[in-house]
Amino acid sequence: MLALSLCGVVSVLTACGGSSSNVSPGNVVIPPDGPTDPTDPTDPTDPVEPPPSGGDEVASVIPANLSDCITDSGATAAGKPVYVISVACLPGGTLDPTGLLLGNDFIYRIEGGALRIARN
């Protein structure tokens, strides 16, 4: 009886294509996403042009009361200086944004904890 049951289970699993629950029976072929025409202009093998660099550069304004807490690290990234915002230097770890403008001329890194912004 046990051998007959085992034979039945093996037959069922074989008919279903295996024992895994994510195996589908039969030969279903699903093509990968993407273009199938080799002349398709959106073919992912085509070289990708970088986005145009343009737009205005916005200069940062760091007020005197924050000049000890927002400092140049001496490092660069993507050709821009990296400035560090030291949370430990800020009173209570809270940044008062009055007079502060973080432009796109520098890259900013927050160090020393979670930064909170005070409301104006």
C-alpha positions as CSV (number, residue, x, y, z in Angstrom):
1,M,0.0,0.0,0.0
2,L,2.9,2.3,0.9
3,A,4.6,1.6,-2.4
4,L,1.4,2.3,-4.3
5,S,0.9,5.6,-2.5
6,L,4.5,6.6,-3.2
7,C,4.1,5.8,-6.9
8,G,1.0,7.9,-7.0
9,V,2.7,10.9,-5.4
10,V,5.7,10.6,-7.8
11,S,3.3,10.4,-10.8
12,V,1.4,13.6,-9.6
13,L,4.7,15.5,-9.1
14,T,6.0,14.4,-12.4
15,A,2.8,15.5,-14.2
16,C,3.0,18.9,-12.5
17,G,6.6,19.5,-13.6
18,G,8.2,19.0,-10.2
19,S,7.7,19.3,-6.5
20,S,8.1,23.1,-6.1
21,S,5.0,25.2,-5.6
22,N,6.2,27.7,-8.2
23,V,6.8,25.3,-11.0
24,S,4.1,25.4,-13.7
25,P,3.2,22.4,-15.8
26,G,4.0,22.3,-19.5
27,N,6.4,24.4,-21.6
28,V,5.4,28.0,-21.1
29,V,8.0,30.4,-22.3
30,I,7.6,34.0,-21.2
31,P,9.9,36.4,-23.2
32,P,11.9,38.9,-21.2
33,D,10.7,42.5,-20.9
34,G,12.2,44.9,-23.4
35,P,12.3,45.4,-27.1
36,T,12.4,42.4,-29.4
37,D,13.1,44.3,-32.7
38,P,16.9,44.7,-33.1
39,T,16.4,48.0,-34.9
40,D,14.2,49.4,-32.1
41,P,15.6,52.9,-31.3
42,T,14.9,52.3,-27.6
43,D,17.2,49.2,-27.5
44,P,18.9,49.2,-24.1
45,T,22.3,48.3,-25.8
46,D,22.4,51.7,-27.4
47,P,24.7,54.2,-25.7
48,V,23.0,56.5,-23.3
49,E,23.6,60.2,-23.6
50,P,24.1,61.9,-20.3
51,P,21.4,64.4,-19.4
52,P,22.2,67.9,-20.4
53,S,24.0,69.8,-17.7
54,G,22.4,73.1,-17.6
55,G,20.3,75.0,-15.3
56,D,21.3,77.7,-12.9
57,E,23.8,77.2,-10.2
58,V,22.5,78.4,-6.9
59,A,25.1,79.7,-4.5
60,S,24.9,78.6,-0.9
61,V,24.5,81.2,1.9
62,I,25.8,80.2,5.3
63,P,25.1,82.8,8.0
64,A,27.8,83.7,10.5
65,N,26.0,81.9,13.4
66,L,26.3,78.6,11.5
67,S,29.8,79.0,10.1
68,D,31.3,76.8,12.9
69,C,28.7,74.0,12.3
70,I,28.7,73.9,8.5
71,T,32.3,73.6,7.4
72,D,34.3,72.5,4.3
73,S,35.5,68.9,4.8
74,G,38.3,69.3,2.2
75,A,36.8,66.4,0.2
76,T,35.2,66.7,-3.2
77,A,32.5,64.6,-4.9
78,A,31.3,65.0,-8.5
79,G,33.7,67.9,-8.8
80,K,32.0,69.8,-5.9
81,P,33.3,70.6,-2.4
82,V,31.7,68.5,0.3
83,Y,30.5,70.5,3.3
84,V,29.8,68.9,6.7
85,I,26.8,69.9,8.8
86,S,27.8,68.9,12.3
87,V,24.7,68.1,14.4
88,A,26.8,67.9,17.6
89,C,27.7,71.6,17.1
90,L,24.1,72.7,16.8
91,P,22.3,73.7,20.0
92,G,20.1,70.7,20.8
93,G,20.9,69.2,17.4
94,T,18.4,71.7,15.9
95,L,19.3,73.7,12.8
96,D,17.7,77.2,12.7
97,P,17.4,77.8,8.9
98,T,17.1,81.6,9.3
99,G,19.3,83.2,6.7
100,L,20.6,79.7,5.5
101,L,20.4,78.7,1.8
102,L,21.8,75.3,0.8
103,G,22.5,75.8,-2.9
104,N,23.7,73.3,-5.5
105,D,27.2,74.6,-5.5
106,F,28.3,72.2,-2.7
107,I,27.4,68.7,-1.5
108,Y,26.3,68.5,2.1
109,R,26.9,65.6,4.5
110,I,25.2,65.4,7.9
111,E,27.3,64.0,10.7
112,G,26.9,63.5,14.4
113,G,23.3,62.4,14.8
114,A,19.9,63.1,13.4
115,L,19.4,66.6,12.3
116,R,16.2,68.5,13.2
117,I,15.1,71.7,11.6
118,A,13.6,74.5,13.7
119,R,10.6,76.3,12.3
120,N,10.9,79.9,11.3
